[in-house]
Amino acid sequence: MDTVLIVEDSQPMQRTLQRLFEADSLQVKLASDGPSGLEFFRAQPPCAVVLDLKLPGMSGKELCREFKAMASAVPIVILSANSEVDDKVLLLELGADDYVTKPFSPKELLARVRRAMRRTTPRASMVSQVAVKPQSHEVLSLGDARVNFTSMEANRAGKAVTLTAQEFKLLKYLASCAGRVVSREELLNEVWGYQSYPSTRTVDNHILRLRQKLEPDPAEPRFLLTMHGAGYKLVLEA
């Protein structure tokens, strides 16, 4: 049975969410503070996380960063009473998959969590089609750069390269669509999971950083190509 980890300090909200997800045949694990949520996650990563921002012991933003560092494929849906755009942008760049503002519709929250779970489940098998090694690890080769999606490690010319959780996620999606032009709007929806994003510059900035870290010449990219007026395309060498 798929498991959802709910990290929420309000007991009435815990009970509401537990009933909601269990009625949809999902197993629920409850954590009332940041440290216990981290402990649950380390012991057994769930299929999805519903994460409140204001938590005792550790903030939801810190927890989101820790979860994505440990298991980037696990979708995280944020609950917050704050509807500020800057907060949404920050959390989505940390790797959160969706953002729901309180008060919310239980049916909408369930639909968003289910959508995030469906979106992340097939992605690993899609990326494995472009893996350069027939092993359990998902490895992408871009010239002298190697990106291991399983261990979340990257190197170029034998030297370690640090990628953020969101950069791994973006590159993994592009790898699953290798050779196809992907629009900024599709990337925002599929990678950030947020359909009303304030600016497509976020995608451009992430692509720029990936080029700087992985391309032999970022000014003349060979792999992460801009298709003017259309979006981006990841090109793999034969």
Buried (B, 14 or more C-beta within 10 A) or exposed (E): EBBBBBBBBEEEBBEBBBEBBEEEEBEBBBBBBBBBBBEBBEEEBBBBBBBBBEBEBBBBBBBBBBBBEBBBBBBBBBBBEEEEEEBBBEBBBBBBBBBBBEEEEEEEBBEBBBBBBEBBEEBBEBBBEBBBEEEEEBBBBBEEBBBBBBEBBBBBEEEEBEBBBBBBBBBBBBBBBBEEEBBBEBBBBBBBBBEEBEEBEBBEEBBBBBBEBBBBEBEEBBBBBEEEEEBBBBEEEE
